[in-house]
Amino acid sequence: MAPASDAAISTAAVSARDLRFTHPGARTPTIDLDEFTVETGQHTAIVGPSGCGKTTLLRLVTGALKPESGEIEVLGRNTTRMTEAARRTMRLTEIGMVFQSFALLDYLSVTENILLPYRLGARTENEAPAGRVPAIAQSLGIDHLLERKPIRLSQGERQRVAIARALVTCPKLIACDEPTGNLDPARARGTIDLIMSEADRIGATVLLVTHDHGLLDRCAQTLSLGGDA
Amino acid sequence: MIGAVRIAAAHARHRWGRSLVVCACLTLTIALPLVSRAMTSAFDRELRARAEGVPLVVGAKGSRFGLVFNALHFRRSDLDTVPLGLYDELLNDTTVRAVPMHARFTAQRVPIAATSIEYFDERGLIVAEGRPFATLGDCVVGASAARSLRVAPDSTIRSDQARGLDITAAPSIEMRVVGVLAPTGSPDDNAIFVDLETAWLLEGRSHGHDDADTIDREGEVIGRTEDFVSLSGAVVERQVVTLENARDFHLHGDRETLPLTSILVFPEDDRAQTILATRLNAGDGYQAVQPTQVIDDLVASVVRIRVIFDGLAVVLGVVVLLLVGLIVLLGIRVRADEIATMMEIGASRATVAAVIGSELVVLALVAAVLAVGAAAVAGMLASGLLLQLAT
């Protein structure tokens, strides 16, 4: 992990200093990090045993949680000093999220699921720019599934829809929370390859929470939490 | 917000069964007070309009509601009759105009109103096709009745036999349709008008058969003198009145005692009305009632019942709102993962609330439209239905 110097902060996609977060009711802090930096365009894996705070760190980075102390700078802005509304807008417009169970809404079509970040924006545009959804769907090979409901898709197809949803806003940061947790090694590798290649195509930085050490060679750096090396 | 509504609409469509139940509950809650108000308003409006046309109704003592509904709406009543002599007496009173009414029978379930031709003048009825009734067996049919019975001038209608299994009862009679009334939007549209002679024929007060002087079939003549012929029950009575055989029909008994179910009275002024009503109500046998007053009392009762309905609607509304609230809360619990996903992606609490709330708003709007539609339909159908219930 690169130390966070002043120069690095200005070019980093994510940097944090003296980060501390304790879940309500917990006696010890879940996150207690001196500093870490993720350079722009660099793909970083966050690993560690269950309960060590991988997802918590990811949520701190995306602004879903606010640290007790310390500072986080994401995409050039100090999120600890931003309002909750500003952090939400940043998540909607600049951060793509991929979840472990894909978290698709079963009553929406593939198109509507992909457009969810636009639909949920209070002040942002309600529709993606024309042609973006078909283009992303085509690049992910799901352009023939756009009108289907998730229940009629295979697991691989659902993964691709979830990735398309993360990419639809052309984010600068893609936060993946164990996106391969339920997959066999071959599928897991394929999914990560897909996320990485799409991220490279749009120049996005990837932050990947994973248990799977076999995927670490796909990332430029690894952040180990909870003493897991 | 549009995005939230789209998501809400998609969810409502996806969970269509739940949406249907919520929508039905809300529709019922909104519709119940609206429908009861629409129905009672229409009931009130029609009854008053009908009652205002007749200042006084005279009939036998008993239920004044029964008397008014019989006289104005031709509904069957169990009240005693008043004699034709009373009508004759009123005709001699120069301060009032009187119209006789005999409404006890039906033809194919349409009420038969036996009256005089003056009824048409008092009610402003216009014979659109054919002519008014003139002789025994003639009938003029209201516009709606003509449509439902599919009759026109020159066709015939057979009266319903009052007591189907009673072989001693007067038989069903075939009547000639001689006219059809222009529509009026009143109970006159759904009635068959005949003269009093025809009603008495239906009641068995008169009958028709071959000329007694010419009957010589065995068993039909009990006795014969120079002035009088006594016939047996074996003589076949006529069941069809034609222009040719109308002369063969004749009344038995004293004309003065022939029955009327009511008399519509049109006094020349309030004084004449008060004097007549006081005189008749002071006696034992008759009553004179003001239809508007009777309708006021009836509508007041209906309004009192409506208040109970309104109270029930409030209780129902509270229960339904609690149930809908429970459904929404359970829905939020069931959708906890989905809500968490939305918030992780960047949705605000307000947006999530809009997604859930707008679904309820959309369902409530649909329910409101259905309820208003139901109230409008109920208002149109109400008067007839409530009249049936009321009588």
Interface residues (C-beta under 8 A of the other chain):
Chain A: R59 T62 A64 A85 R88 T89 M90 R91 L92 T93 I95 M97 F99 A103 L105 D106 Y107 L108 E112 L116 P117 Y118 R119 L120 G121 A122 N126
Chain B: M1 I2 G3 A4 R6 I7 A10 H11 R13 H14 R15 D337 E338 T341 M342 M343 E344 I345 G346 A347 S348 A350 T351
